[in-house]
């Protein structure tokens, strides 16, 4: 069975991504596009378009050819969008780097993508130059000033000189020629984020101009952003969620984005109150803090009307608790890097009983089917299996990985997500868990995320992660790592879950820890907890 979107089809303009976002901004040219939260520094829509176009010409003068790669290593600052769209406007492709990674990790991505240039921030310049020297990067540009790097402003100055020179001689405006550097938006790559996909080491996800234009168009039909809304950008722009949903869709709608370079709960709350944020895009750990942390009561964040969660499953209990505490709407969506990323969204207007824990129906022009994990049979509403997606936002493939591409996107265009879910009779999708993270208990499949959602309903549990622990009788049993406040015993945790799930899903082991390890995008790093559990079991073996 194929589940169709309830939304009407959306036209996808046949233009480059930057033209789609900034080709018609006259009505808001002088309005703030991006504000740097810590300093209040503003880039207007006119500033953003002109700076990106000037830097694009500067890159062309440096020898950038259509299809060339530029790496971006920076926290969230207004110039991130300038650099991203400078590369896109010049016909290049950006690969976005995680600032928290070590140089050796960054070297893999830069080398694999064959990036020619690297754009960075002053505080990351030393790391950037180390990566550059190990990968053959031709030049490092810095968003400011730093030893061993060229100021990014030099690119903009070069572009403005070229434009002035053309005007002085009566020539065509070189800004107008940039659009022709993207000959075919359907095949021309605009960005190359890296993802592990359903398995293996990180791979370059090839996303075209058409992919991103389509996904922004789809998203804004399902979840309109009002012109002039003030949106908080705490999600990192290097991550596909922050890049497309916040840095792109909100700008396409004419919103004002307020950037934060990193998440800190108190700074997060202060920024919301200071800038009167209307909408915040976050991940489940932030929702959890908003629902339970006492610091929230010390700040006036009544301006917040919408909180949107993505990147990992959000349980209905936590979402509901956050809504009741803040008096705003909490919803979630679903997607993955390979789908540009959004495929599903829980609409504000259709949040009936039992739906707050779902990710809603699919976006316009997005088809879904649920497939049996072993037989490959397409399943009916209510049955759980692997989620497959088909639509214009699905990637072109993995860079230089034809076998991995074929395993992930089949000949009929279905993206095999590796996620387990079910679709109800109304087309609303509930994500149960990652297929590879399922716990196999006596032949039953137990989803860690489902147990985590149950545990987070306990008032004394602030955070939790569930992993499989090897067991000679059952094969694997669920073990919960719990961050709690006050006195809580293992027996109380086990009993709390036992009252709320089927017998085979019960938590058998509990360990209390100070913090759950997570990635910058908010996903639980289960492999670290699995390694910890293996070490514990090894230490208990008889000598």
C-alpha positions as CSV (number, residue, x, y, z in Angstrom):
1,X,0.0,0.0,0.0
2,X,1.3,3.5,-0.9
3,X,0.2,6.4,1.4
4,X,-0.3,9.7,-0.4
5,X,0.1,13.2,0.9
6,X,-3.2,15.0,1.8
7,X,-1.7,18.3,0.6
8,X,-2.1,19.5,-2.9
9,X,0.8,19.3,-5.3
10,X,3.2,22.2,-5.2
11,X,5.0,23.7,-8.2
12,X,8.8,23.5,-8.1
13,X,10.4,26.5,-9.9
14,X,13.1,25.5,-12.4
15,X,15.7,27.9,-10.9
16,X,18.8,27.8,-8.8
17,X,18.4,27.7,-5.0
18,X,19.8,31.2,-4.4
19,X,17.6,32.7,-7.1
20,X,14.6,30.9,-5.5
21,X,15.4,32.5,-2.1
22,X,16.6,35.9,-3.1
23,X,15.4,36.6,-6.7
24,X,12.5,38.7,-5.6
25,X,13.2,40.4,-2.2
26,X,12.3,44.0,-3.1
27,X,9.4,44.2,-0.7
28,X,11.6,43.3,2.2
29,X,15.0,44.4,1.0
30,X,15.6,46.6,4.0
31,X,14.2,44.3,6.7
32,X,16.4,42.2,8.9
33,X,17.1,38.8,7.4
34,X,19.6,37.5,10.1
35,X,20.5,39.0,13.5
36,X,23.5,37.7,15.4
37,X,22.0,37.0,18.8
38,X,24.9,37.7,21.1
39,X,25.8,41.1,19.5
40,X,22.6,42.3,17.8
41,X,24.4,42.7,14.5
42,X,22.0,42.8,11.5
43,X,22.2,41.6,7.9
44,X,19.2,42.9,5.9
45,X,17.8,40.9,3.0
46,X,19.6,43.3,0.6
47,X,22.9,42.9,2.5
48,X,22.6,39.1,2.3
49,X,21.9,39.0,-1.4
50,X,24.5,41.6,-2.3
51,X,27.2,40.1,-0.1
52,X,26.6,36.6,-1.4
53,X,26.6,37.7,-5.0
54,X,29.8,39.7,-4.5
55,X,31.6,36.8,-2.8
56,X,30.4,34.5,-5.6
57,X,32.1,36.7,-8.1
58,X,35.2,36.7,-5.9
59,X,35.2,32.9,-5.9
60,X,34.9,32.9,-9.7
61,X,37.9,35.2,-9.9
62,X,39.8,32.6,-7.7
63,X,39.0,30.0,-10.3
64,X,35.9,28.3,-9.0
65,X,34.3,26.3,-11.8
66,X,30.7,24.9,-11.7
67,X,30.6,21.9,-9.5
68,X,33.7,22.7,-7.5
69,X,33.5,22.1,-3.7
70,X,33.9,24.6,-0.9
71,X,34.0,23.4,2.7
72,X,32.3,25.6,5.4
73,X,33.5,25.2,9.0
74,X,31.7,27.7,11.3
75,X,29.2,28.1,14.1
76,X,26.0,29.9,13.4
77,X,26.7,33.5,12.4
78,X,25.0,35.7,9.8
79,X,27.9,35.2,7.4
80,X,27.3,31.5,7.3
81,X,24.3,32.1,5.0
82,X,26.4,34.6,2.9
83,X,29.2,31.9,2.4
84,X,26.6,29.2,1.6
85,X,24.9,31.2,-1.0
86,X,28.1,32.7,-2.4
87,X,29.2,29.1,-3.2
88,X,25.7,28.2,-4.6
89,X,25.4,31.4,-6.7
90,X,28.9,30.8,-8.2
91,X,27.7,27.3,-9.3
92,X,29.8,25.6,-6.7
93,X,28.8,23.0,-4.0
94,X,29.3,23.4,-0.3
95,X,30.1,20.6,2.1
96,X,29.3,21.7,5.7
97,X,31.5,20.6,8.5
98,X,30.8,20.0,12.2
99,X,32.9,22.5,14.3
100,X,33.0,20.0,17.2
101,X,34.8,17.3,15.2
102,X,38.5,16.7,15.6
103,X,40.9,17.6,12.7
104,X,41.3,13.9,11.8
105,X,37.5,13.6,11.4
106,X,37.3,16.7,9.3
107,X,40.1,15.5,7.1
108,X,38.0,12.5,6.0
109,X,35.1,14.7,4.8
110,X,37.3,17.4,3.2
111,X,39.4,14.7,1.4
112,X,36.4,12.6,0.3
113,X,34.5,15.6,-1.1
114,X,37.7,17.0,-2.8
115,X,37.0,20.5,-1.6
116,X,39.3,23.2,-3.1
117,X,38.6,26.0,-0.6
118,X,37.6,26.2,3.1
119,X,35.6,29.0,4.8
120,X,35.9,29.2,8.6
121,X,35.4,31.4,11.6
122,X,38.3,33.1,13.5
123,X,38.0,30.8,16.5
124,X,38.3,27.8,14.3
125,X,41.1,29.1,12.0
126,X,43.8,27.0,13.6
127,X,41.8,23.8,13.2
128,X,40.9,24.9,9.6
129,X,44.5,25.5,8.6
130,X,45.6,22.1,10.1
131,X,42.9,20.4,8.0
132,X,43.8,22.4,4.9
133,X,47.5,21.4,5.2
134,X,46.5,17.8,5.4
135,X,44.1,17.8,2.4
136,X,45.5,20.1,-0.2
137,X,43.0,22.9,0.3
138,X,44.1,25.8,-1.9
139,X,43.0,28.7,0.3
140,X,41.4,29.2,3.7
141,X,39.0,32.1,4.0
142,X,38.0,33.5,7.4
143,X,34.8,35.3,8.4
144,X,36.8,38.0,10.1
145,X,40.6,37.9,10.6
146,X,43.0,35.2,11.6
147,X,46.7,34.3,11.0
148,X,47.2,32.1,8.0
149,X,43.8,32.8,6.4
150,X,42.5,35.2,3.8
151,X,39.6,37.5,5.0
152,X,36.4,36.5,3.5
153,X,35.8,40.2,3.0
154,X,38.5,40.1,0.3
155,X,36.2,37.9,-1.9
156,X,33.4,40.4,-1.5
157,X,35.7,43.3,-2.3
158,X,36.9,41.6,-5.4
159,X,33.4,40.9,-6.6
160,X,32.4,44.5,-6.0
161,X,35.4,45.8,-8.0
162,X,34.5,43.5,-10.9
163,X,30.9,44.9,-10.8
164,X,32.1,48.5,-10.7
165,X,34.5,47.9,-13.5
166,X,31.8,46.4,-15.7
167,X,29.5,49.3,-15.0
168,X,32.2,51.9,-15.8
169,X,32.7,50.3,-19.2
170,X,29.0,49.9,-19.9
171,X,29.1,46.2,-19.7
172,X,26.5,43.7,-18.4
173,X,26.1,43.4,-14.6
174,X,28.2,40.4,-13.6
175,X,25.6,39.6,-10.9
176,X,23.1,38.7,-13.7
177,X,25.6,36.2,-15.2
178,X,25.7,34.1,-12.0
179,X,22.4,32.5,-12.7
180,X,23.8,30.9,-15.8
181,X,26.4,29.0,-13.8
182,X,23.7,26.6,-12.7
183,X,22.7,25.1,-16.1
184,X,20.3,22.4,-14.8
185,X,18.9,22.8,-11.3
186,X,17.7,19.2,-11.4
187,X,21.2,17.7,-11.7
188,X,23.5,20.5,-10.4
189,X,24.7,19.8,-6.8
190,X,24.2,22.7,-4.3
191,X,25.4,21.0,-1.1
192,X,27.1,17.8,0.1
193,X,26.3,17.2,3.8
194,X,27.6,13.9,5.2
195,X,25.5,11.2,6.7
196,X,26.0,7.6,7.8
197,X,22.7,6.6,6.3
198,X,21.4,3.3,7.5
199,X,24.8,1.9,8.1
200,X,28.6,2.5,7.7
201,X,30.9,5.5,7.7
202,X,29.7,9.0,6.8
203,X,29.0,9.4,3.1
204,X,28.5,12.6,1.0
205,X,24.8,13.1,0.3
206,X,24.4,14.7,-3.1
207,X,21.6,17.3,-3.0
208,X,20.7,19.3,-6.0
209,X,19.3,22.8,-6.4
210,X,16.0,21.1,-7.4
211,X,16.0,19.0,-4.2
212,X,16.3,22.0,-1.9
213,X,13.9,24.2,-3.9
214,X,11.4,21.4,-3.8
215,X,11.8,20.7,-0.1
216,X,11.5,24.4,1.0
217,X,8.4,24.7,-1.3
218,X,6.9,21.5,0.2
219,X,7.7,22.5,3.8
220,X,6.1,26.0,3.5
221,X,2.9,24.6,2.1
222,X,2.6,22.2,5.1
223,X,3.8,24.7,7.7
224,X,3.6,28.3,6.5
225,X,6.0,30.8,8.1
226,X,4.6,34.3,8.3
227,X,6.6,37.2,6.8
228,X,8.2,39.1,9.7
229,X,8.1,36.1,12.2
230,X,11.2,36.1,14.4
231,X,12.8,32.6,14.4
232,X,15.5,31.3,16.7
233,X,18.4,29.5,14.9
234,X,20.1,27.5,17.6
235,X,20.2,24.3,15.4
236,X,23.6,24.2,13.7
237,X,23.6,25.4,10.1
238,X,26.0,22.6,9.1
239,X,23.2,20.1,9.9
240,X,20.6,19.6,7.2
241,X,17.8,20.5,9.6
242,X,19.2,23.9,10.5
243,X,20.4,24.4,6.9
244,X,17.2,23.8,5.1
245,X,14.3,24.4,7.5
246,X,15.8,27.4,9.4
247,X,18.4,29.0,7.3
248,X,16.5,28.5,4.0
249,X,12.7,28.0,4.5
250,X,12.4,30.8,7.0
251,X,14.3,33.2,4.7
252,X,12.2,32.1,1.7
253,X,9.2,33.1,3.8
254,X,10.6,36.5,4.8
255,X,11.1,35.8,8.5
256,X,13.9,37.2,10.6
257,X,16.4,34.7,12.0
258,X,18.3,35.2,15.2
259,X,21.4,33.1,15.4
260,X,23.1,31.4,18.4
261,X,26.6,30.0,18.0
262,X,25.9,27.1,20.4
263,X,23.2,25.8,22.8
264,X,23.2,26.9,26.4
265,X,19.9,26.8,28.2
266,X,20.2,30.1,30.0
267,X,21.5,31.9,26.8
268,X,18.7,30.2,24.9
269,X,16.0,31.5,27.2
270,X,17.6,35.0,27.4
271,X,17.7,35.2,23.6
272,X,14.0,34.2,23.3
273,X,13.0,36.9,25.8
274,X,15.3,39.6,24.4
275,X,14.3,39.2,20.7
276,X,10.7,38.2,21.4
277,X,11.1,35.0,19.4
278,X,7.9,33.7,17.8
279,X,9.1,30.3,16.7
280,X,12.0,28.0,17.8
281,X,13.3,24.9,15.9
282,X,14.9,22.5,18.4
283,X,15.6,18.9,19.1
284,X,14.0,16.6,21.8
285,X,16.6,17.3,24.5
286,X,15.8,21.0,24.4
287,X,12.0,20.2,24.5
288,X,12.8,18.1,27.6
289,X,14.6,21.0,29.2
290,X,11.7,23.3,28.4
291,X,9.3,20.9,29.9
292,X,11.2,20.1,33.1
293,X,14.1,22.5,33.9
294,X,13.5,25.0,36.8
295,X,15.5,27.7,35.0
296,X,12.6,28.1,32.5
297,X,10.5,29.7,35.2
298,X,13.0,32.5,35.6
299,X,12.5,33.9,32.1
300,X,9.6,35.5,30.3
301,X,9.3,33.4,27.1
302,X,5.6,34.0,26.7
303,X,6.3,35.4,23.2
304,X,7.0,31.8,22.0
305,X,4.0,30.5,20.1
306,X,5.5,27.6,18.3
307,X,8.2,25.0,19.1
308,X,9.1,22.5,16.4
309,X,11.1,19.4,17.1
310,X,13.0,17.2,14.7
311,X,16.1,15.0,14.2
312,X,15.0,12.4,16.7
313,X,11.7,11.0,18.0
314,X,9.8,13.1,20.5
315,X,7.5,11.3,22.9
316,X,3.9,12.5,23.4
317,X,4.3,12.8,27.2
318,X,7.2,15.2,26.9
319,X,5.6,17.2,24.1
320,X,2.4,17.5,26.0
321,X,4.2,18.6,29.2
322,X,6.1,21.2,27.3
323,X,2.9,22.6,25.7
324,X,1.2,22.8,29.1
325,X,4.1,24.6,30.7
326,X,4.8,27.1,28.0
327,X,1.3,27.6,26.6
328,X,2.5,27.2,23.1
329,X,2.1,24.6,20.3
330,X,4.7,21.8,20.2
331,X,4.8,19.7,17.0
332,X,7.4,17.6,15.3
333,X,8.4,16.5,11.9
334,X,10.4,13.7,10.3
335,X,13.1,13.6,7.7
336,X,16.6,12.6,7.0
337,X,19.6,14.1,5.2
338,X,19.0,11.9,2.2
339,X,15.6,13.6,1.8
340,X,16.7,17.2,2.0
341,X,15.5,16.6,4.8
342,X,11.8,16.9,5.5
343,X,9.2,14.3,4.5
344,X,6.6,14.6,7.3
345,X,5.1,17.3,9.5
346,X,2.5,17.4,12.2
347,X,0.2,20.3,11.2
348,X,-1.0,22.8,13.8
349,X,-4.5,22.6,12.5
350,X,-4.9,18.8,12.8
351,X,-3.7,17.7,16.2
352,X,-6.5,15.5,17.4
353,X,-6.3,12.9,20.2
354,X,-3.3,10.7,20.0
355,X,-1.6,12.7,17.3
356,X,0.9,14.8,19.3
357,X,3.3,11.9,19.3
358,X,3.1,11.4,15.6
359,X,5.1,13.2,12.9
360,X,2.0,13.8,10.9
361,X,1.2,13.1,7.2
362,X,3.7,13.4,4.4
363,X,4.5,16.7,2.6
364,X,3.1,17.5,-0.8
365,X,4.2,15.2,-3.6
366,X,5.7,12.8,-1.1
367,X,4.7,9.1,-1.1
368,X,5.2,6.6,1.7
369,X,5.1,2.9,2.1
370,X,5.7,0.7,5.2
371,X,7.7,-2.5,4.3
372,X,8.0,-5.7,6.3
373,X,11.6,-5.9,7.7
374,X,12.1,-9.4,6.6
375,X,9.8,-10.2,3.7
376,X,9.8,-6.8,2.0
377,X,6.0,-7.0,1.8
378,X,4.1,-3.6,1.8
379,X,2.1,-3.3,4.9
380,X,-1.3,-1.9,5.8
381,X,-2.3,1.0,8.1
382,X,-1.3,0.3,11.7
383,X,1.4,-2.3,10.9
384,X,5.0,-1.6,11.8
385,X,7.9,-1.9,9.3
386,X,10.6,0.1,7.5
387,X,9.6,3.5,6.2
388,X,10.2,4.1,2.5
389,X,9.9,7.6,1.0
390,X,9.5,8.8,-2.6
391,X,9.4,12.4,-3.8
392,X,11.3,15.3,-5.4
393,X,13.4,15.9,-2.3
394,X,15.1,12.5,-2.4
395,X,18.9,12.8,-2.9
396,X,20.7,12.2,-6.2
397,X,22.8,9.6,-4.4
398,X,26.0,9.2,-2.3
399,X,29.1,10.7,-3.6
400,X,31.3,8.0,-5.3
401,X,29.3,5.3,-3.6
402,X,27.2,3.6,-6.3
403,X,26.7,0.4,-4.2
404,X,25.6,2.3,-1.1
405,X,23.3,4.4,-3.3
406,X,21.7,1.4,-4.9
407,X,21.1,-0.1,-1.4
408,X,19.4,3.1,-0.2
409,X,17.4,4.3,-3.2
410,X,16.0,1.5,-5.3
411,X,15.2,1.5,-9.1
412,X,11.7,2.8,-8.5
413,X,13.0,5.8,-6.6
414,X,12.1,4.6,-3.1
415,X,14.4,5.8,-0.3
416,X,14.9,3.1,2.2
417,X,15.1,5.1,5.4
418,X,16.2,2.4,7.8
419,X,13.6,3.7,10.3
420,X,10.8,1.7,11.7
421,X,7.3,3.2,11.8
422,X,3.6,2.8,11.2
423,X,1.0,4.9,9.3
424,X,-2.5,5.1,10.7
425,X,-5.7,5.1,8.6
426,X,-5.5,8.9,8.2
427,X,-1.9,8.8,6.9
428,X,-0.2,10.0,10.1
429,X,3.2,8.5,10.6
430,X,4.6,7.4,13.9
431,X,8.4,6.7,14.0
432,X,9.1,3.8,16.3
433,X,12.9,3.6,16.0
434,X,15.9,2.9,13.8
435,X,15.9,-0.6,12.4
436,X,19.5,-1.2,13.3
437,X,18.8,-0.1,16.9
438,X,16.0,-2.5,17.6
439,X,16.5,-4.8,20.6
440,X,15.9,-8.4,19.9
441,X,14.4,-9.9,23.1
442,X,13.5,-13.6,22.7
443,X,12.6,-13.0,19.1
444,X,10.6,-9.9,19.8
445,X,11.6,-6.5,18.5
446,X,11.8,-3.8,21.1
447,X,12.2,-0.2,20.1
448,X,14.5,1.9,22.4
449,X,12.8,5.2,21.5
450,X,9.5,3.8,22.6
451,X,10.8,2.9,26.1
452,X,12.6,6.3,26.3
453,X,9.3,8.1,25.7
454,X,7.7,6.1,28.5
455,X,10.5,6.7,30.9
456,X,10.5,10.5,30.3
457,X,7.0,10.5,31.6
458,X,8.4,9.9,35.1
459,X,8.6,13.2,37.0
460,X,12.0,12.4,38.5
461,X,13.6,11.3,35.2
462,X,15.3,14.2,33.3
463,X,16.9,12.2,30.5
464,X,17.2,8.6,29.4
465,X,18.7,6.3,26.8
466,X,17.9,2.7,26.2
467,X,20.3,0.1,24.6
468,X,20.4,-3.6,24.2
469,X,22.4,-5.5,26.8
470,X,23.6,-9.0,25.8
471,X,21.8,-11.8,27.7
472,X,22.5,-15.5,27.5
473,X,18.8,-16.5,27.8
474,X,17.0,-13.7,26.0
475,X,19.6,-12.7,23.4
476,X,19.3,-9.1,24.4
477,X,17.4,-7.2,27.1
478,X,16.6,-3.5,27.3
479,X,18.9,-1.5,29.6
480,X,18.0,2.1,30.6
481,X,20.7,4.7,31.4
482,X,18.8,7.3,33.5
483,X,19.5,10.9,34.5
484,X,17.4,11.5,37.5
485,X,16.7,14.2,40.2
486,X,16.3,13.2,43.8
487,X,16.2,9.6,45.0
488,X,15.1,7.0,42.5
489,X,15.9,3.3,42.7
490,X,16.3,0.8,39.9
491,X,13.3,-1.1,41.2
492,X,11.1,2.0,40.8
493,X,12.2,2.6,37.3
494,X,11.6,-1.1,36.3
495,X,8.2,-1.0,37.9
496,X,7.2,2.3,36.2
497,X,7.9,0.9,32.8
498,X,6.3,-2.5,33.5
499,X,3.0,-0.8,34.2
500,X,3.0,0.8,30.8
501,X,4.3,-1.7,28.2
502,X,3.9,-5.3,27.1
503,X,5.9,-7.8,29.1
504,X,8.5,-8.4,26.4
505,X,9.3,-4.6,26.3
506,X,10.0,-4.2,30.0
507,X,13.3,-2.7,31.1
508,X,15.5,-5.3,32.8
509,X,18.5,-3.3,33.8
510,X,19.0,0.3,35.0
511,X,22.1,2.4,35.4
512,X,22.1,6.0,36.7
513,X,24.5,8.4,35.0
514,X,25.1,12.2,35.0
515,X,24.6,12.8,31.3
516,X,23.4,11.1,28.2
517,X,25.9,11.4,25.3
518,X,24.4,13.1,22.3
519,X,25.5,14.4,18.9
520,X,25.2,18.2,18.1
521,X,21.9,17.5,16.3
522,X,20.5,15.9,19.5
523,X,20.7,12.2,18.6
524,X,21.6,9.8,21.3
525,X,25.1,8.3,20.8
526,X,24.0,4.8,21.6
527,X,27.3,3.3,20.5
528,X,29.1,5.0,23.4
529,X,26.6,3.5,25.8
530,X,26.9,0.1,24.1
531,X,30.7,0.2,24.5
532,X,30.3,1.1,28.1
533,X,28.0,-1.8,28.7
534,X,30.4,-4.2,26.9
535,X,33.2,-3.0,29.2
536,X,31.0,-3.6,32.3
537,X,30.2,-7.1,31.2
538,X,33.8,-7.9,30.4
539,X,34.9,-6.7,33.9
540,X,32.4,-9.0,35.5
541,X,33.7,-12.1,33.7
542,X,35.5,-14.6,36.0
543,X,39.3,-14.4,35.8
